[in-house]
Amino acid sequence: MLSNTLNTNEIKNSAGTEVEFQSQKINDRSRIFMQMPEAPATPHRLTISHQEVGTGTKMRRRSLIRFDKTVISGVDSVTPVIVTAYTVLDAPVGAMTSIAEATNVLAELQSFLSTTGAGTTVLFDGTGNGAAALLNGSL
């Protein structure tokens, strides 16, 4: 269970600087955090949610972690726009005896997004192979 305040380097921006969030809303299978401090006109949210579908060996759990950040358009300096990034882990939990393979797949995604392959340093600046592909629209 996450604490109500994420303020000890759990979340960093592209410069590697801590971004602090506090719990705003908790439901049965979801939780929303808001950035601290946050201007009302430019909300910055972290959403964590889970959904289970199917039964028995066909049961799957879809877990989502999503960031939504409202910023003012760089084109007209007036229009609010939203930038969104999210990860979904869809695991066949009804047919799994451990989380080992789900952990492996998640590690592969994190590695591809946050490293250049040869290095072992986690990159927050968008220069990891996968991050660069997402940011530049490249294949």
N, C-alpha and C positions, 0 to 999 in steps of 0.2 A: 504494500500500500504506500503510495506517495504521501509525503507530508503536505500540509496545506499551503506551505510556502516553498517554492523552488528558488533558493537563493544562495546555494553554495556550489556554484559552477556546474549545476546539472544541465544548464542550457547556455550555449555560447553563440555569438553571432559570427559573421565571416572574418572579423578581426581577432577572434578568439576571446572576446570580451564577454563576461558574464551578463546575461539578460535575466532579470528576476521576474517571476510570475507568482501570483497568489490564486488560490482556489476561489472560484466565483460561483459555481453551481455543480451539484452532484445529483445524479439520477441513479436509478437501479444499475444500469450498465454503461453509464457514461459520466464523464467529468470534464468541466471546462475551467481553464485557468485564464486569468487576464494579466497582462504585463503590469509591473509596478515600476514607476508610476506610468499612467497612461492618459493621454488626452482624450476626452469624450468623442471628439470628431474623428479620431484615428485609432480605433480599437485594434488590439493585437492579441489574438487568442490562441490557446493551445487546447485542442480537444482530444480526449482519449475515450474510445468507445469499443464495445465488444458486442457481437451478435452470434448466437449459436443457431444453426439450422440443421435439420435432419435429426435422425435418432439412431441409436445403436452404432454399428460400425460405419454408418453413413453420416454421423454427426460431424459437422465442421464448425470451427470457431473463426470468425473474421474479426480481427482486431485492427483498429485504426488509430494512428497518431497523426494529427493534422495541425498545422500552423496556418492561420489566416492573419494577414497584416494589411491594414488599410493605410495607404500612403497618398500623398497628393501627387497628381500627375506631373511628370517632368516635362510634358509637352506644353500644357497650358497653365501650369502652376495653380490650378483652381480645382479641377475635377478629382474627387476621391476615387481611387482604384484599389482593388484588393489583389494581393499576391498570395497564392496558396501553395503549400507543399505538404505532401502527406505520404505515408507508408501504410500499406495494408498487408498483414500477415494472415493468410488463409490456410489454416491447418486442419487436416483430417483427424481431429482429436479422438473421435470414436474408434479409430483404427490404429491409434498410436499407443505404444507401451511406455514411451518416454518422450521428452521434448528434444532429444538429441538432434534429430534431422531438421526440425524446425529451427533450432538454434544454429545449425550449420548454414541453412539457407539465408537466415537473417544476417549472419556474419559475412557471407559472401556479398550480400547487397551492401552492407555497411562498408566493407573493404573496397568494393568497386566504386562506390560514391566518394569515399573519403581518402583514397590513396592513389598514387600513380603506378602501383604495381611493384616497382622495385623498392620503394621506400617503405619503412614501417611506421612513419610518422602520420598521424591523422591530420588531414588538411581541412580546415574550416573555410578556406578562402575560395572555394569553387574550382580549384585546379585539379581535384581528383578526377580520374578518367570518366567515371559515370556522371559526376557533378558537371563537368565541362560539357559532356554530351547533352545533358538536360538544359543547361543554361544557354548553350550556343545552337541548339537544335541540330546537332551533328550526329552522324551514325558511325 
